[in-house]
Amino acid sequence: MTEKTRILVWGEYRHEKKNPKVAAIYPDGMHEAIAAPLRRDPLLEVSTAWLDQPSHGLSKEILDATDVLVWWGHIAAQRGIRRDRSRGQAPRA
């Protein structure tokens, strides 16, 4: 049996909450719009995370269980990244 590739699609999920036009296009967030077509592939295990979750959705446990991180940031990511780097928990490129 082939092991599935574990993909985490991360997004801020802020623009969708602040702008009604964006929310109308991405009601579940841009991260879910990116993740949805990936979930159709039976060889992928796809999950999502966003900025307002504990540890910004990027805890050590979650990152350790991730093979590929797809990062979508638009208006708020830099602030969160800077704060996590100071704790040594930012994802590594």
C-alpha positions as CSV (number, residue, x, y, z in Angstrom):
1,M,0.0,0.0,0.0
2,T,1.3,3.5,-0.9
3,E,1.6,6.0,1.9
4,K,-0.4,9.1,1.4
5,T,1.3,12.4,1.1
6,R,0.2,14.6,4.0
7,I,-0.6,18.2,2.9
8,L,-1.5,21.1,5.1
9,V,-3.0,24.1,3.4
10,W,-2.6,27.1,5.6
11,G,-4.4,30.4,5.2
12,E,-5.0,33.6,7.2
13,Y,-8.8,33.4,6.9
14,R,-9.1,37.1,7.7
15,H,-9.9,38.7,4.3
16,E,-12.9,36.4,3.9
17,K,-14.2,37.5,7.3
18,K,-13.7,41.2,6.7
19,N,-14.8,41.7,3.1
20,P,-18.3,40.5,2.1
21,K,-17.3,40.3,-1.6
22,V,-14.4,37.9,-0.8
23,A,-16.7,36.0,1.6
24,A,-19.2,35.5,-1.2
25,I,-16.5,33.9,-3.4
26,Y,-14.7,31.9,-0.6
27,P,-17.4,31.2,2.0
28,D,-15.2,28.5,3.7
29,G,-12.0,30.5,3.2
30,M,-9.3,30.6,0.5
31,H,-7.5,27.7,2.2
32,E,-10.5,25.5,1.7
33,A,-10.8,26.5,-2.0
34,I,-7.1,25.4,-2.4
35,A,-7.6,22.2,-0.4
36,A,-10.8,21.0,-2.1
37,P,-9.4,19.9,-5.4
38,L,-6.4,18.3,-3.7
39,R,-8.7,16.2,-1.6
40,R,-9.9,14.5,-4.8
41,D,-6.6,12.7,-5.2
42,P,-6.7,9.4,-3.3
43,L,-2.9,9.6,-2.7
44,L,-3.2,12.8,-0.7
45,E,-4.3,13.4,2.9
46,V,-5.3,17.1,3.0
47,S,-6.0,19.2,6.0
48,T,-6.3,22.9,6.6
49,A,-5.2,25.4,9.3
50,W,-5.5,29.2,9.7
51,L,-4.1,32.1,11.7
52,D,-6.7,32.4,14.5
53,Q,-6.3,28.8,15.6
54,P,-4.1,27.9,18.6
55,S,-0.4,28.2,17.5
56,H,-1.8,29.7,14.3
57,G,-2.7,26.1,13.3
58,L,1.0,25.3,13.1
59,S,1.8,23.4,16.3
60,K,4.8,21.2,16.4
61,E,2.5,18.1,16.3
62,I,0.7,19.4,13.2
63,L,3.9,20.3,11.4
64,D,5.5,17.0,12.4
65,A,2.5,15.2,10.7
66,T,2.9,17.3,7.5
67,D,4.9,16.4,4.4
68,V,3.9,19.5,2.3
69,L,2.9,22.9,3.6
70,V,0.9,25.1,1.2
71,W,1.0,28.6,2.6
72,W,-1.5,31.3,1.6
73,G,-1.0,34.7,3.1
74,H,-2.5,38.0,2.1
75,I,-3.1,40.6,4.8
76,A,-2.0,39.3,8.3
77,A,0.5,36.5,8.0
78,Q,3.7,38.5,8.5
79,R,2.7,39.5,12.0
80,G,2.0,35.9,13.0
81,I,5.1,34.5,11.4
82,R,7.4,37.0,13.2
83,R,5.9,36.2,16.5
84,D,6.3,32.4,16.0
85,R,9.9,32.7,14.8
86,S,10.8,34.2,18.1
87,R,9.5,31.0,19.8
88,G,11.3,28.8,17.2
89,Q,8.1,27.4,15.9
90,A,7.8,28.9,12.4
91,P,7.7,26.4,9.5
92,R,11.0,25.9,7.9
93,A,11.5,26.4,4.2
